[in-house]
Amino acid sequence: MTAHKLKIAVLRGDGIGPEVVDAAKRVLAAAGERNSLFLDLVDLPIGFEAYEKFGRTFPQETINGMEESDGWILGPLSAGSYPKDDKDFPMASGKIRKRFDLFANIRPVRSLMPGHDREIDLVIVRENTEDFYPDRNLYKGYGEFWPNEDTVMSLRVITRKACRRIAETAFELAKGRTKKQVTAVHKANVLSEGDGLFLEEVEKVARNYPEVQLKKGLVDSIAMQLVTIPESFDVLVTTNMFGDIL
């Protein structure tokens, strides 16, 4: 094979981040060697490391380096430890998703034990840019606020565009798999408008994939079934927060 070169930004993060990322770098190096890939790994600061160097957890210098790279490795961030209401401590993972429009969070799950009687091979496809997440559900500002000292209000944002493209991602993935099945996970019995819109768009997309079976399920029921009968699932598609929890 002809050797290819890729520039990979390495953002080690906080807490256990450096340990996790260093392990990922070793895996990447082995994969690169096996597949004739030359990987140029470039360290970029993020989180507390970036704050110490640039005075901000997600500085413009890091953003510029990410834009110039072919891909990134991002370690965990201790956003829960950042001072609240401090513009110099933005939640970088949310900023990254929003800035680079990373709308599809794809989580494969596979059992690796040979001869195991429960062959699990499923993928959770989670929308990643809106819903209840206050750091990414508004064009400007923050989607969670205090109208008075005893009340917090959180905005949930569900759009046709986001529902449609995450559904298309799920069906495209499913059509190349063995089971060819998509399960839409929702709570439309309670969140009738938002999850109703999500299901409407999923059903529209499903019409373009007659070879893929569409199933639907309430998120609480699906959570139980992921424990009791995980081998029955193929691709699960859902909104941001439900996908995060699942």
N, C-alpha and C positions, 0 to 999 in steps of 0.2 A: 504493500500500500504506500501511496505517497504521503509523507508526513504533513500534517496540518498543524497550524499554530493557533492557539486560542489564548486570549488575555482574560484572566479570571480575577476579579476583585475579591479580596478576602477581608471580610468584616467580622472580627473575632467576637465582638459583643461583650457582655458583662457576665459576672458570676461563673457558671460552668461553661460559658461560651468558648473561651480559648481552648479548653480541654476538648470540647466536642469538635470544634473547627479543626484543630490540629489532627484529630483522628480522620476527619473528612479529607483533609489534604493528603494524608497517606493513601487513602483509598483512591483519590483522584490520580495521584502519581502512578499508582499501579495500573489503573485503567488506561491512563494515557500511554504508558509504556506498551501495554498489550495491544493497543489500537493505533499505534503510530501517531499519537497526538503529542505535540509539544505544548505544555501548559505553562504560560507565563503568569505566575501567581503574584499579585500585587496587593500588599497590605494597605487597607484604608481604615482610618479610625472611625468608630461609631460608639455611641453610648458614653459611659464615664471616661473612657480613653479619649474620645473626641472632645469632650468638655474640658478635660485637663489641657489639651493642646490648642483648641480653637475657641473655647468658651461656649460651646453648643453641642448637644448630643448628636445632631445630624447636620453638620456644617456644609456649606456650599462646596468646599474643597472635596469632600467625600462624594457629594452628588455628581460633581464634574468627573471624578474618577470612575464612578459607576456608569455614567453615560458613555465613556470611552472604552468600556469593557464588553466582552462577548457574553459574559455571565458572571454570577456572583455566588459566593458562599456567605451566608449570614448566620451568625451564632445567636443564641438566646440573648434577650435584653432584659435588664432588671427595671422595666418601666414602672413597676409598682413602687420602687424605691426612689423614683425621681420626685423632686418637689412639685406639688400641684400648683397649677396656675402660674408657672414660670415658663415664659416663652423660649428660654434657653435650654429647656429640657423637654422637647417634643418627643412623642412616642414614635420613634424612628420607623418601626415596622409598619405602622399605619401610614406614615408619610410615604414610605417606599411604595406600598401597594397603590396608593392614590396617585402619586406622581407618575409612576410607570404603568398605570392602568393594569395591574396584575389581577385580573378579574376571576381567574380560575385557580382555585386551590385544590390540587389533585392529590389525594391520599390513598395509595394502594395498600391493601392488607392481604398477606398471603401466608398460609401455613407452610412451613419448610420441613416438617417431620415426615420422613419417608414412611409409607405404610400406615399413616394415621388414618383413622376411619372417618375423619371429618376434614375434607379437603376444602379449605377456605381460600377463596380467590375473589376478592371484591375491591371496588374502588369507590371512595366517597368523593364526589365532585361538588365542591362548596363555592358558592358565589362569594366574592371577596372584597367588594367595594362599597357596600351600602348596608341596609338593614338597621339594627339598633346601635351600631358602632359609632359613637359620637365624634370620633376623630376623622371620620371619612364619609359621613352621610350628608354633609352640607358643602356647598361651593366655598363659603367663607364662614368662619365661626365654628362653634362647637355645639353639637346636637343634644346636649344635656345641660339643664340649667335649673336654678332655684327661683321660682316666682315669689316665694316667701321663705322664712327661716325654717319652716317645718315641712316643706314640700320640694321634691325633685321631680322634674319632668324630663322624660327621655323620648326623643323623636325616632320613629322607625320610618325608613325610606325604602320603598320597593318600586322599581321602575320596570316598564316593559322591556326596555333595551337590556338591562342586566339579566332579567329572567330569561329572555330569549337567547342571549348568547351563552349563558351557562347551560341551558338546555341543549343547545346545539353542540356544545363541547361534550356533554354527557352522551348524546346519541352517536356522535362521531366515534367516540371511544367504544361504545357498546357494539357498534356494527362490526368492529374488527375482533371482537372477543367471541368465545365459544357459546356462552349462554344467550347472548344478544338480548339482554333484558335491562331496562331502566326502571328504577323505583323512585318516584317523586315523593319526597318526605316533606310534610307540611303540618299545619295546625289550623286548617281552614274552618274547622268547626268553631273556633274561637276568634282567630284573626281572619275574619271572613273576607275583608276587602284586600288586604295585602297578600295573604296566601291564596286567596281566590284569583288574584291577578297572576301570581306565580304559576298556579295550576293551569290557568287559561293559556299562558304562553307555552308551557311544557306540552300541552295537548296539541297546540298548533304545530310545534316542531315535530311532534311524534308522527303527524300525518305524512311527513316527508321521509320517514324511515319505516316503511311497512314491514321490513324484515326484523325490526326490533320490537319486542313486547314491552308495553308500558304498564307498570303497576303503580299504585299509590298507597301511602300509609301515613297515619298520624305519627308524629315524631316520638311520642312517649311509647307507643306500641312498637315502633321500629327499634327504639333503643333496647327494649326488652328482647326483641327477636335477634338483635345483633349478639346478644349473650347466649340465647337458647338455640337459635338455628342460623348461625352466621353463614353456613355453607349454602343456604338457599338464595343468597343475594349475589348480584353481579355488579351493576353500576348503580349507585345511589346519588341522586342529585337533589340539592336543597339550598335554602337561603343561608346567609352568612352565619348567623348565630347558631342555628340548628346544626349546621355543618361543623362548626367549631366544637359544640358539645358532643356530637356523635364521634 
